[in-house]
Amino acid sequence: MAITVREKEHWKERIIRKIDQAIEAICAAENPNFLEKIRKEANDQALESLGIAHLVKEIKSLGTQRETLDIERRNILKQVLAKIQGVDVESLTKNVHSFGDYEIQAAVNRRAALMETELLAGNEIGKRILKLREEKEELLDTVWLATSPKQVKQLWQTVSEVLKQEPTDLQREAMGIEPLDELNEK
């Protein structure tokens, strides 16, 4: 009996959950703040490497000043509105709005992701986490390999060799699993 796409997706999600739990366990056992620290350091390095750290600091400072001015402005506007409507200021609803520069944040996030990978690669705990993340990234292919006929597994191996790509540990194991149809024929 062949495994359906839905079942493969189910197993992919279950294995992802196990990998995420393994990453959490590594961090909990070794250093609970490890990934948080790596992400902050990666973000700081991304800002520095993009040459915008001082500008982002200035933006934050201006943001703080702006927040103060916005609060003052809203308070005055509420007083005016309350006066016009003949009600107490407290009876007016709050109208809070915010904005963000998504382009800058996206660039910082992309660079921070690269920096995070570099930082993780320079640390034993980080290397283990990167290996698990790679397994997670390749998991759909791994599930398909585990449930595919021998010809697909051989093709996958050939393509990997031609492209000079190493299969993950789970993919190596998956290629060794006999397909269900071949098991039933025996």
CYANA upper distance limits for C-alpha pairs under 8 A (distance plus 0.5 A):
  1 MET  CA    180 LEU  CA      7.06
  1 MET  CA    181 ASP  CA      7.35
  2 ALA  CA    147 THR  CA      8.12
  2 ALA  CA    180 LEU  CA      7.26
  2 ALA  CA    181 ASP  CA      7.85
  3 ILE  CA      7 GLU  CA      6.60
  3 ILE  CA      8 LYS  CA      7.18
  3 ILE  CA    147 THR  CA      7.48
  4 THR  CA      8 LYS  CA      6.76
  5 VAL  CA      9 GLU  CA      6.66
  6 ARG  CA     10 HIS  CA      6.68
  7 GLU  CA     11 TRP  CA      6.75
  8 LYS  CA     12 LYS  CA      6.56
  8 LYS  CA    140 LEU  CA      8.32
  8 LYS  CA    143 VAL  CA      6.76
  8 LYS  CA    144 TRP  CA      7.67
  9 GLU  CA     13 GLU  CA      6.67
  9 GLU  CA    140 LEU  CA      8.00
 10 HIS  CA     14 ARG  CA      6.73
 11 TRP  CA     15 ILE  CA      6.56
 11 TRP  CA    143 VAL  CA      7.89
 12 LYS  CA     16 ILE  CA      6.62
 12 LYS  CA    139 LEU  CA      6.64
 12 LYS  CA    140 LEU  CA      6.54
 12 LYS  CA    143 VAL  CA      7.03
 13 GLU  CA     17 ARG  CA      6.70
 14 ARG  CA     18 LYS  CA      6.93
 15 ILE  CA     19 ILE  CA      6.71
 15 ILE  CA    136 LYS  CA      8.31
 15 ILE  CA    139 LEU  CA      8.33
 16 ILE  CA     20 ASP  CA      6.60
 16 ILE  CA    136 LYS  CA      6.24
 16 ILE  CA    139 LEU  CA      8.11
 17 ARG  CA     21 GLN  CA      6.62
 18 LYS  CA     22 ALA  CA      6.64
 19 ILE  CA     23 ILE  CA      6.76
 19 ILE  CA    132 LEU  CA      6.73
 19 ILE  CA    133 ARG  CA      8.13
 19 ILE  CA    136 LYS  CA      7.29
 20 ASP  CA     24 GLU  CA      6.70
 21 GLN  CA     25 ALA  CA      6.51
 22 ALA  CA     26 ILE  CA      6.62
 23 ILE  CA     27 CYS  CA      6.76
 23 ILE  CA    129 ILE  CA      6.46
 23 ILE  CA    132 LEU  CA      7.82
 24 GLU  CA     28 ALA  CA      6.45
 25 ALA  CA     29 ALA  CA      6.45
 26 ILE  CA     30 GLU  CA      6.40
 26 ILE  CA     31 ASN  CA      8.34
 26 ILE  CA    125 ILE  CA      7.88
 27 CYS  CA     31 ASN  CA      5.58
 27 CYS  CA     32 PRO  CA      5.50
 27 CYS  CA     33 ASN  CA      7.76
 27 CYS  CA     34 PHE  CA      6.72
 27 CYS  CA     35 LEU  CA      7.91
 27 CYS  CA    125 ILE  CA      8.40
 28 ALA  CA     32 PRO  CA      4.99
 30 GLU  CA    125 ILE  CA      8.27
 33 ASN  CA     37 LYS  CA      6.45
 34 PHE  CA     38 ILE  CA      6.65
 35 LEU  CA     39 ARG  CA      6.47
 36 GLU  CA     40 LYS  CA      6.71
 37 LYS  CA     41 GLU  CA      6.60
 38 ILE  CA     42 ALA  CA      6.40
 38 ILE  CA    116 GLU  CA      6.62
 38 ILE  CA    119 LEU  CA      7.24
 38 ILE  CA    120 LEU  CA      7.82
 39 ARG  CA     43 ASN  CA      6.53
 39 ARG  CA    112 ALA  CA      7.68
 39 ARG  CA    113 ALA  CA      8.44
 39 ARG  CA    116 GLU  CA      6.43
 40 LYS  CA     44 ASP  CA      6.66
 41 GLU  CA     45 GLN  CA      6.56
 41 GLU  CA    116 GLU  CA      8.21
 42 ALA  CA     46 ALA  CA      6.47
 42 ALA  CA    111 ARG  CA      8.46
 42 ALA  CA    112 ALA  CA      5.28
 42 ALA  CA    113 ALA  CA      7.57
 42 ALA  CA    114 LEU  CA      8.28
 42 ALA  CA    115 MET  CA      5.25
 42 ALA  CA    116 GLU  CA      5.36
 42 ALA  CA    119 LEU  CA      7.73
 43 ASN  CA     47 LEU  CA      6.76
 43 ASN  CA    108 VAL  CA      7.31
 43 ASN  CA    109 ASN  CA      7.73
 43 ASN  CA    111 ARG  CA      8.00
 43 ASN  CA    112 ALA  CA      5.06
 43 ASN  CA    113 ALA  CA      8.45
 43 ASN  CA    115 MET  CA      7.94
 43 ASN  CA    116 GLU  CA      8.42
 44 ASP  CA     48 GLU  CA      6.79
 44 ASP  CA     53 ALA  CA      7.96
 44 ASP  CA    112 ALA  CA      8.22
 45 GLN  CA     49 SER  CA      6.36
 45 GLN  CA    112 ALA  CA      7.62
 45 GLN  CA    115 MET  CA      7.30
 46 ALA  CA     50 LEU  CA      6.52
 46 ALA  CA    108 VAL  CA      6.51
 46 ALA  CA    111 ARG  CA      5.59
 46 ALA  CA    112 ALA  CA      5.48
 46 ALA  CA    115 MET  CA      7.04
 47 LEU  CA     51 GLY  CA      6.71
 47 LEU  CA     52 ILE  CA      5.85
 47 LEU  CA     53 ALA  CA      5.19
 47 LEU  CA     56 VAL  CA      8.34
 47 LEU  CA    108 VAL  CA      6.92
 48 GLU  CA     52 ILE  CA      6.60
 48 GLU  CA     53 ALA  CA      5.64
 52 ILE  CA     56 VAL  CA      6.52
 53 ALA  CA     57 LYS  CA      6.68
 54 HIS  CA     58 GLU  CA      6.68
 55 LEU  CA     59 ILE  CA      6.58
 56 VAL  CA     60 LYS  CA      6.64
 57 LYS  CA     61 SER  CA      6.73
 58 GLU  CA     62 LEU  CA      6.60
 59 ILE  CA     63 GLY  CA      6.37
 60 LYS  CA     64 THR  CA      6.67
 61 SER  CA     65 GLN  CA      6.87
 62 LEU  CA     66 ARG  CA      6.39
 63 GLY  CA     67 GLU  CA      6.49
 64 THR  CA     68 THR  CA      6.85
 65 GLN  CA     69 LEU  CA      6.77
 66 ARG  CA     70 ASP  CA      6.35
 67 GLU  CA     71 ILE  CA      6.56
 68 THR  CA     72 GLU  CA      6.82
 69 LEU  CA     73 ARG  CA      6.48
 70 ASP  CA     74 ARG  CA      6.48
 71 ILE  CA     75 ASN  CA      6.61
 72 GLU  CA     76 ILE  CA      6.75
 73 ARG  CA     77 LEU  CA      6.55
 74 ARG  CA     78 LYS  CA      6.46
 75 ASN  CA     79 GLN  CA      6.72
 76 ILE  CA     80 VAL  CA      6.73
 77 LEU  CA     81 LEU  CA      6.53
 78 LYS  CA     82 ALA  CA      6.32
 78 LYS  CA     89 VAL  CA      6.56
 78 LYS  CA     92 LEU  CA      7.68
 79 GLN  CA     83 LYS  CA      6.54
 79 GLN  CA     89 VAL  CA      6.43
 80 VAL  CA     84 ILE  CA      6.70
 81 LEU  CA     85 GLN  CA      6.54
 82 ALA  CA     86 GLY  CA      6.15
 82 ALA  CA     87 VAL  CA      5.50
 82 ALA  CA     88 ASP  CA      6.28
 82 ALA  CA     89 VAL  CA      5.83
 82 ALA  CA     92 LEU  CA      7.78
 83 LYS  CA     87 VAL  CA      7.09
 83 LYS  CA     88 ASP  CA      8.37
 87 VAL  CA     91 SER  CA      7.39
 88 ASP  CA     92 LEU  CA      7.87
101 ASP  CA    105 GLN  CA      7.04
102 TYR  CA    106 ALA  CA      6.40
103 GLU  CA    107 ALA  CA      6.80
104 ILE  CA    108 VAL  CA      6.72
105 GLN  CA    109 ASN  CA      6.48
106 ALA  CA    110 ARG  CA      6.66
107 ALA  CA    111 ARG  CA      6.72
108 VAL  CA    112 ALA  CA      6.34
109 ASN  CA    113 ALA  CA      6.59
110 ARG  CA    114 LEU  CA      7.12
111 ARG  CA    115 MET  CA      6.71
112 ALA  CA    116 GLU  CA      6.36
113 ALA  CA    117 THR  CA      6.81
114 LEU  CA    118 GLU  CA      6.89
115 MET  CA    119 LEU  CA      6.58
116 GLU  CA    120 LEU  CA      6.50
117 THR  CA    121 ALA  CA      6.58
117 THR  CA    130 LEU  CA      7.97
118 GLU  CA    122 GLY  CA      7.02
119 LEU  CA    123 ASN  CA      7.54
119 LEU  CA    126 GLY  CA      7.95
120 LEU  CA    124 GLU  CA      8.40
120 LEU  CA    125 ILE  CA      7.93
120 LEU  CA    126 GLY  CA      4.39
120 LEU  CA    127 LYS  CA      6.42
120 LEU  CA    129 ILE  CA      8.08
120 LEU  CA    130 LEU  CA      7.46
121 ALA  CA    126 GLY  CA      6.18
121 ALA  CA    127 LYS  CA      5.59
121 ALA  CA    130 LEU  CA      7.74
122 GLY  CA    126 GLY  CA      7.50
122 GLY  CA    127 LYS  CA      7.78
123 ASN  CA    127 LYS  CA      6.55
124 GLU  CA    128 ARG  CA      6.95
125 ILE  CA    129 ILE  CA      6.86
126 GLY  CA    130 LEU  CA      6.59
127 LYS  CA    131 LYS  CA      6.66
128 ARG  CA    132 LEU  CA      6.83
129 ILE  CA    133 ARG  CA      6.61
130 LEU  CA    134 GLU  CA      6.61
131 LYS  CA    135 GLU  CA      6.87
132 LEU  CA    136 LYS  CA      6.70
133 ARG  CA    137 GLU  CA      6.59
134 GLU  CA    138 GLU  CA      6.68
134 GLU  CA    168 THR  CA      8.13
135 GLU  CA    139 LEU  CA      6.32
135 GLU  CA    168 THR  CA      6.88
135 GLU  CA    169 ASP  CA      8.24
135 GLU  CA    170 LEU  CA      7.43
138 GLU  CA    142 THR  CA      6.76
138 GLU  CA    168 THR  CA      8.29
139 LEU  CA    143 VAL  CA      6.60
140 LEU  CA    144 TRP  CA      6.76
141 ASP  CA    145 LEU  CA      6.49
141 ASP  CA    171 GLN  CA      8.36
142 THR  CA    146 ALA  CA      6.63
142 THR  CA    170 LEU  CA      7.15
142 THR  CA    171 GLN  CA      5.57
142 THR  CA    174 ALA  CA      6.81
143 VAL  CA    147 THR  CA      6.98
143 VAL  CA    174 ALA  CA      7.93
144 TRP  CA    148 SER  CA      6.40
145 LEU  CA    152 VAL  CA      7.96
145 LEU  CA    153 LYS  CA      6.71
145 LEU  CA    171 GLN  CA      7.58
145 LEU  CA    174 ALA  CA      6.28
145 LEU  CA    175 MET  CA      6.60
146 ALA  CA    171 GLN  CA      8.26
146 ALA  CA    173 GLU  CA      8.49
146 ALA  CA    174 ALA  CA      4.75
146 ALA  CA    175 MET  CA      6.61
146 ALA  CA    176 GLY  CA      8.39
146 ALA  CA    177 ILE  CA      6.46
146 ALA  CA    178 GLU  CA      8.35
146 ALA  CA    179 PRO  CA      7.72
147 THR  CA    174 ALA  CA      8.49
147 THR  CA    177 ILE  CA      8.42
147 THR  CA    179 PRO  CA      6.13
147 THR  CA    180 LEU  CA      7.80
148 SER  CA    152 VAL  CA      6.64
148 SER  CA    153 LYS  CA      7.28
148 SER  CA    179 PRO  CA      6.49
149 PRO  CA    153 LYS  CA      7.14
149 PRO  CA    178 GLU  CA      8.28
149 PRO  CA    179 PRO  CA      6.00
149 PRO  CA    181 ASP  CA      8.37
149 PRO  CA    182 GLU  CA      8.28
150 LYS  CA    154 GLN  CA      6.65
150 LYS  CA    178 GLU  CA      8.01
150 LYS  CA    179 PRO  CA      7.62
151 GLN  CA    155 LEU  CA      6.62
152 VAL  CA    156 TRP  CA      6.57
153 LYS  CA    157 GLN  CA      6.71
153 LYS  CA    175 MET  CA      6.25
154 GLN  CA    158 THR  CA      6.71
155 LEU  CA    159 VAL  CA      6.58
156 TRP  CA    160 SER  CA      6.59
157 GLN  CA    161 GLU  CA      6.73
158 THR  CA    162 VAL  CA      6.64
159 VAL  CA    163 LEU  CA      6.55
160 SER  CA    164 LYS  CA      6.27
160 SER  CA    165 GLN  CA      5.39
160 SER  CA    166 GLU  CA      6.92
160 SER  CA    167 PRO  CA      7.57
161 GLU  CA    165 GLN  CA      6.73
161 GLU  CA    166 GLU  CA      8.10
167 PRO  CA    171 GLN  CA      6.14
167 PRO  CA    172 ARG  CA      6.63
168 THR  CA    172 ARG  CA      6.78
169 ASP  CA    173 GLU  CA      6.91
170 LEU  CA    174 ALA  CA      6.53
171 GLN  CA    175 MET  CA      6.59
172 ARG  CA    176 GLY  CA      7.15
173 GLU  CA    177 ILE  CA      7.24
178 GLU  CA    182 GLU  CA      7.09
178 GLU  CA    183 LEU  CA      7.07
179 PRO  CA    183 LEU  CA      6.89
180 LEU  CA    184 ASN  CA      6.74
181 ASP  CA    185 GLU  CA      6.90
182 GLU  CA    186 LYS  CA      7.30
